[in-house]
Amino acid sequence: MGLIRALGGAVGGTLADQWKEFFYCEAISADVLMVKGQMRVDPRSANKKGTDNIISAGSVIAVADGQAMAIVEQGQVVEFCAEPGEFVFDSSTEPSIFHGPLGPGILDTFKTVGKRFTFGGQPGKDQRVYYFNLKEITGNKYGTPSPIPFRVVDNNIGLDIDISIRCNGNYSYRIVDPLLFYTNVAGNVAQAYRRSELDSMLKGELLTKLQPAFARISDMGIRYSSLPGHTTEIATILNELLSEKWSKLRGLAIASFNVKSVTASPEDEQLIKDLQRKAVMRNADMAGAALVSAQADAMRGAAENAGGAMMGFMGLNAAMNAGSNAGGFFQMADQQRAANQQAAPQGMQAPQDGWACSCGTVNGGRFCSECGSPQPKPAGTWACACGVENTGRFCSECGTPRPASDSWTCPCGVENTGRFCSECGTPRA
């Protein structure tokens, strides 16, 4: 009886699986990363007794936008498609008399009956269709559970310290290699693989790489308060740091990274402000102005305190007699500006905000606003044939040497053609 039942099951099952199937997938929600395809069964369909996980040759699989499809046979991916449209599975090991020539189809059908008979009337194979969600998986929140070291660099004031910051925000990722994702993550799931099974692992790995990512950002001279404006750079760095675990192992990549807020500890905030304030005082003008303000506050305080006014003015006079007067700082600033002016080449000294014309007018453009004279060229300037102005012996654009016969302007203002100035004897630059 067992052999007869096996023969009947083999024949009946093989005939029921001769129909072509149509597989599709409804819109995949953001919570699902991979889902098993559905075989459409209409109430008017005669294909209601087919065997599960068997795909006949010639079956059609529909692939929508934002999806990829893989056909898995015996646990191994045998077909893959990531283009929207219709995919015909014509290389199935399960024959159908409705696909291909009739004669070979009938012969292959009898062979299939024989194979199924040896398995007790059931198929000895497993074929499935899986769909992958290629859309951006959004809404992944993160937050640093403990402070992250961040290097603060300000070359203008010579600041280079490490502080601790906290940040939070959102990130999104997407599947960029479905085959890697199936092989190393999802596997041969029964129905669907959801993001909740993977999110905790991804979040932990991202937070681990956030610290070295911020270290690279700080090396670029970006302040921690400006991190929300550099999310693209952070996402690029994180993809590079996570490539071994995400891209090469799981087929995933970060699509976007968002920083909602960044905060430093109050002690670090105050430390940075104090260092910046002290660095500003290196400027003699700023130090003098600060001293003037402090002295004015002291005078106002002394005037408001009737009992201690005399003591307040005595302390103020003592400080001024000790050398802490604003005039000294302003004098230092003037001396520094004079030294910088003298360090400039003779004939090129001009106000910081422009150049002085021979008529006495200070200008900011290329021509004098009073007489229309052009801005004088620096001493030793010569024009190359390519149109570039140069001061050296060779053109900075094309490398052509400076002509020996061209004229040059001495710092004293005299035009010359020889190697020495005809007026003051200064050698040509």
Helices and strands as residue ranges (DSSP letters): H 2-16, E 22-24, E 32-36, E 38-39, E 59-63, E 67-73, E 76-81, E 85-89, H 102-118, E 127-133, E 137-143, E 148-154, E 159-175, H 178-181, I 182-186, E 192-194, G 195-197, H 199-219, G 224-229, H 231-241, I 243-247, H 248-250, E 252-264, H 266-280, H 284-304, H 309-321, H 326-343, E 355-356, E 362-363, E 382-383, E 389-390, E 408-409, E 415-416
